[in-house]
Amino acid sequence: MGHLRDLRLLSTHLPRSDGVRAPFTASPLPPSFVHSVQVIRPSQCFSSSTVPVFHGTHTSQTMLPFFPPLPSFQVMQAMLLPAFPFNVLGSVLARTQVVALRRIAADEKLMYSCRVEPVFRTTAKGHIEVDIVVEARSVGTAGATGGEATLAWRNITTVIILSSRRTKKEAPVEQGKAPAGPMEGKAEGEAASTEAAKPTVIDTWRLGPNTGRRYGMLNGDLNPIHLYPVTSALFGFKRPIAHALFLTGKAEASMRKAGLELRYPCTLTVEFKRPTLLPARLHCAWLGAAGSDAAVASSMDSSQGARFAVLTSDLSKEVLVGSVSCHREAVDKALAA
């Protein structure tokens, strides 16, 4: 890694609890307290083993917007340093948003940077939400020296740091329920709208029990909840669960295989609803009006975007829901977040 900076500043600003390792103070947080940089080419991670695990049948030498999380996880591992105030072991993802400003070639040299937003949130169940921002900038073939690195890709991922401080009435985090986040409290009208969005299945996946280990070996995310039953059981999961970003990338590949044509700049937003115990059979589907190629293209031109979901084998439950949009307003809003 090129450098880490300001990491120690945060440790004096956060409360000590299960999953948090520092005293509390009301002092303002620094504007950025984790920053690491590494220069990588996507082709360094793009191999015959990567394609079937992450992208299915997609073999284009233009990277899909959810391919960069593979190499970018190397800079996100700054969170494992002792000075980082949270214990990320067993953490889960709540949501993620990618902004792709242009196409990224497989042999393009990118400079990845990572920071953690200084404002964290505590959920009703005592879990802690942290936003991690990763950016990829093109530095050209000659490297960053002597030229300005331009932003090509940006990702904000919200991580839930699980807390063991639960009341006796509260069930542990397990197969049927992910930790509560601020987006769970939807209005009745919004819930009814989601239920009315009938799915159009475009792909079916069969994920083996080793899916978590295979993806973890690719991007370096060897969180125990993804590995073996004996390790995932330590965090309340009877079997290992699939990586949320793996499911998102696979959904993107399925949509591309079904005919989705991205226009740049674009944004892809996903909310994770429930963990997937491995092995599993899942469906990728368009939601609502986005059931035909024309409807998908029309929806992508709106600020709400074309909506999609990954569903359980019986189509009754959402594993994740998301949208993809090429509308300028949606892109600008994502960049301003």
C-alpha positions in Angstrom: 0.0 0.0 0.0 1.2 3.4 -0.8 0.3 5.2 2.4 -2.1 5.3 5.4 -2.8 8.5 7.1 -4.9 9.9 9.9 -6.0 6.5 11.1 -5.0 7.1 14.7 -7.1 10.2 14.9 -10.4 8.3 15.0 -9.5 6.1 17.9 -10.0 8.9 20.3 -13.5 9.8 19.0 -15.5 6.6 19.3 -17.3 4.8 22.1 -16.1 1.5 23.5 -18.5 -1.3 23.0 -18.7 -4.8 21.5 -17.2 -4.1 18.1 -15.8 -0.7 19.0 -12.4 -0.2 20.6 -12.1 3.4 21.8 -13.4 5.9 24.3 -16.2 8.4 23.4 -15.7 12.1 23.0 -18.0 14.7 21.4 -15.1 16.3 19.5 -15.5 16.8 15.8 -14.2 13.9 13.7 -11.5 14.5 11.1 -12.7 14.8 7.5 -11.1 11.6 6.5 -9.4 9.1 8.7 -8.5 6.2 6.5 -6.7 6.7 3.2 -4.7 4.1 1.3 -3.6 4.0 -2.2 -2.5 1.2 -4.6 -2.1 1.1 -8.3 -3.5 -2.0 -10.0 -4.5 -3.1 -13.5 -7.9 -4.9 -13.7 -6.2 -7.6 -15.8 -4.1 -8.5 -12.8 -7.3 -10.0 -11.3 -8.9 -11.0 -14.6 -8.2 -14.6 -15.2 -9.8 -17.9 -16.3 -10.6 -18.5 -12.6 -12.1 -15.1 -12.0 -14.6 -15.2 -14.9 -16.7 -18.2 -13.9 -16.7 -17.2 -10.2 -17.6 -13.6 -10.5 -19.0 -12.9 -14.0 -20.4 -16.2 -15.1 -20.3 -16.3 -18.9 -19.3 -12.7 -19.3 -15.8 -12.5 -20.9 -15.5 -9.0 -22.2 -12.2 -7.2 -21.8 -14.2 -4.2 -20.7 -14.7 -4.4 -17.0 -18.3 -4.4 -15.6 -18.9 -1.7 -13.0 -18.9 -4.3 -10.2 -15.6 -5.8 -11.1 -13.4 -3.2 -9.5 -14.4 -4.3 -5.9 -12.2 -7.3 -6.5 -8.8 -5.4 -6.5 -10.1 -2.5 -4.4 -10.6 -4.8 -1.4 -6.8 -4.8 -1.0 -6.9 -1.1 0.1 -10.0 -1.7 2.2 -8.0 -4.0 4.4 -6.7 -0.9 6.1 -9.7 -1.6 8.4 -7.9 -4.6 9.8 -5.1 -2.5 11.4 -5.1 -2.4 15.2 -5.6 1.4 15.2 -9.0 1.0 13.4 -11.6 1.6 16.1 -14.1 -1.1 14.9 -13.9 -4.8 15.1 -14.9 -5.8 11.6 -14.8 -9.5 12.1 -18.2 -10.9 11.3 -19.5 -7.6 9.9 -22.1 -7.6 7.1 -23.1 -5.2 4.3 -26.2 -3.1 4.3 -26.1 -1.4 0.9 -23.7 -0.4 -1.9 -23.7 2.2 -4.7 -21.4 2.3 -7.7 -20.9 5.2 -10.1 -19.1 4.3 -13.3 -18.2 7.5 -15.2 -16.9 5.6 -18.2 -15.8 2.2 -19.5 -12.7 0.7 -17.8 -10.4 -1.5 -20.0 -8.9 -4.7 -18.7 -5.3 -3.4 -19.2 -5.9 0.1 -17.9 -3.8 1.2 -14.9 -6.0 2.4 -12.0 -5.1 4.0 -8.7 -7.4 2.9 -5.9 -8.0 5.0 -2.8 -10.1 4.1 0.2 -11.5 6.2 3.1 -14.0 5.7 5.8 -16.5 8.5 6.4 -16.1 10.0 9.9 -19.9 10.0 10.7 -21.1 6.6 11.9 -24.7 5.6 12.7 -26.1 3.4 15.5 -29.2 1.3 14.6 -32.1 0.6 16.9 -30.6 -2.8 17.7 -27.2 -1.3 18.7 -25.3 -2.2 15.5 -23.0 0.4 14.0 -23.1 1.5 10.3 -20.0 2.8 8.7 -19.7 4.1 5.1 -16.6 3.1 3.1 -15.7 5.1 0.0 -13.4 3.6 -2.6 -12.4 5.4 -5.8 -10.5 4.3 -8.9 -8.6 6.9 -10.9 -7.0 6.4 -14.2 -3.3 7.2 -14.2 -2.5 6.3 -17.8 0.2 3.9 -19.0 3.0 6.1 -17.6 1.8 6.1 -14.0 0.6 9.0 -11.9 3.8 11.0 -12.0 3.5 14.1 -14.2 -0.2 13.7 -14.9 -3.5 14.2 -13.2 -5.3 11.1 -12.2 -9.0 11.3 -13.3 -11.9 9.7 -11.5 -13.3 6.7 -13.4 -15.2 4.8 -10.7 -16.6 5.4 -7.2 -18.2 3.0 -4.7 -19.8 3.7 -1.3 -20.5 0.6 0.7 -22.3 0.7 4.1 -20.9 -1.9 6.5 -22.8 -3.0 9.6 -20.6 -3.8 12.6 -22.5 -6.3 14.6 -23.0 -5.8 18.3 -23.5 -8.6 20.8 -25.4 -6.2 23.2 -28.8 -7.6 22.5 -31.8 -7.7 24.9 -33.1 -11.0 26.0 -36.2 -10.5 23.7 -34.0 -9.9 20.7 -33.2 -12.9 18.5 -29.6 -13.4 17.4 -28.6 -12.6 13.8 -29.2 -15.7 11.8 -30.5 -17.2 8.6 -33.8 -15.4 8.2 -33.0 -11.9 9.3 -30.2 -9.4 8.6 -29.4 -6.7 11.2 -31.8 -3.8 11.1 -30.6 -0.7 9.2 -32.2 2.7 8.7 -33.6 1.7 5.3 -35.7 -1.1 6.8 -38.4 1.2 8.1 -40.3 1.8 4.9 -43.7 3.4 4.7 -46.7 1.2 4.0 -47.2 2.7 0.6 -43.6 1.9 -0.4 -43.9 -1.6 0.9 -47.0 -2.1 -1.1 -45.3 -0.8 -4.2 -42.5 -3.3 -3.8 -44.9 -6.2 -3.4 -46.7 -5.1 -6.6 -43.5 -5.2 -8.6 -43.8 -8.6 -10.2 -40.5 -10.2 -11.1 -39.4 -11.3 -14.5 -36.7 -14.0 -14.0 -33.8 -13.6 -16.3 -31.3 -16.1 -14.7 -31.1 -18.8 -12.1 -28.0 -19.6 -10.1 -26.9 -22.6 -8.2 -24.3 -21.6 -5.6 -22.2 -24.4 -4.1 -21.1 -24.6 -0.4 -17.6 -23.4 -1.4 -18.8 -20.2 -3.1 -17.8 -17.9 -0.3 -14.3 -19.4 -0.1 -13.8 -19.2 -3.8 -14.8 -15.5 -4.0 -12.9 -14.8 -0.8 -9.7 -16.2 -2.3 -10.2 -13.8 -5.3 -10.7 -10.5 -3.4 -9.1 -11.3 -0.1 -12.3 -11.1 2.0 -11.9 -14.1 4.2 -14.5 -13.1 6.7 -15.4 -16.2 8.8 -19.1 -15.9 8.0 -18.3 -16.8 4.4 -16.0 -19.8 4.9 -17.2 -22.9 6.8 -20.2 -23.8 9.0 -17.9 -24.0 12.1 -16.7 -20.4 11.5 -20.0 -18.9 10.4 -21.7 -20.4 13.5 -19.6 -18.1 15.7 -21.7 -15.2 14.3 -25.1 -16.8 14.4 -25.2 -18.3 10.9 -25.8 -22.1 10.7 -24.0 -22.3 7.3 -21.6 -19.9 5.5 -23.3 -17.1 3.7 -22.6 -15.7 0.2 -20.6 -12.4 -0.1 -23.1 -9.6 -0.8 -20.8 -7.9 -3.4 -20.4 -11.3 -5.1 -24.2 -11.5 -5.5 -24.3 -8.0 -6.8 -21.6 -8.6 -9.4 -23.3 -11.8 -10.5 -26.6 -10.0 -10.8 -24.9 -7.4 -13.0 -23.4 -10.1 -15.2 -26.8 -11.8 -15.5 -28.4 -8.5 -16.6 -25.7 -8.0 -19.2 -26.2 -11.6 -20.4 -29.9 -10.8 -20.7 -29.2 -7.9 -23.0 -28.6 -4.9 -20.7 -26.6 -2.3 -22.5 -25.0 0.2 -20.1 -24.5 3.8 -21.2 -21.9 5.9 -19.3 -21.9 7.6 -16.9 -24.2 5.3 -14.9 -25.0 4.3 -11.4 -25.9 1.0 -9.8 -27.4 0.9 -6.3 -28.2 -2.2 -4.2 -29.8 -2.7 -0.8 -29.1 -6.1 0.9 -32.2 -7.6 2.4 -31.1 -11.0 3.9 -28.2 -13.3 4.0 -27.9 -16.3 1.7 -27.0 -19.6 3.4 -24.8 -21.8 1.1 -25.5 -23.9 -0.9 -28.4 -22.0 -2.4 -30.5 -21.6 -5.5 -31.3 -18.0 -6.4 -33.1 -16.1 -9.2 -32.1 -12.8 -10.8 -35.1 -10.9 -12.0 -36.3 -7.5 -13.3 -38.9 -5.9 -11.2 -42.1 -4.2 -12.2 -42.3 -2.7 -15.7 -38.7 -3.5 -16.5 -39.5 -6.8 -18.0 -38.7 -6.2 -21.7 -35.6 -4.8 -23.4 -37.5 -1.6 -24.3 -38.9 -1.2 -20.8 -35.4 -1.7 -19.3 -33.9 0.9 -21.7 -36.7 3.4 -20.9 -36.4 2.8 -17.1 -32.6 3.4 -17.2 -33.3 6.8 -18.7 -35.2 7.8 -15.5 -33.7 9.0 -12.2 -35.3 5.9 -10.5 -33.6 3.5 -12.9 -34.5 0.0 -14.0 -35.2 -2.1 -10.9 -33.9 -5.6 -10.3 -33.7 -8.2 -7.5 -32.1 -11.4 -6.5 -34.8 -13.7 -5.1 -34.9 -16.9 -3.1 -35.6 -20.2 -4.9 -39.4 -19.9 -4.4 -39.4 -16.3 -5.5 -41.1 -15.3 -2.2 -38.2 -13.3 -0.6 -35.8 -10.7 -1.7 -32.1 -11.3 -1.1 -31.2 -7.9 -2.6 -33.0 -5.2 -4.5 -31.4 -2.6 -6.7 -31.6 -0.2 -9.6 -29.4 0.8 -12.5 -29.7 4.3 -14.1 -28.0 6.3 -16.8 -29.9 9.5 -15.9 -27.7 12.5 -15.2 -29.6 13.4 -12.1 -29.1 10.0 -10.5 -25.4 10.1 -11.3 -24.9 13.6 -9.9 -26.8 12.6 -6.8 -24.6 9.5 -6.3 -21.4 11.6 -6.7 -22.7 14.1 -4.2 -23.4 11.5 -1.6 
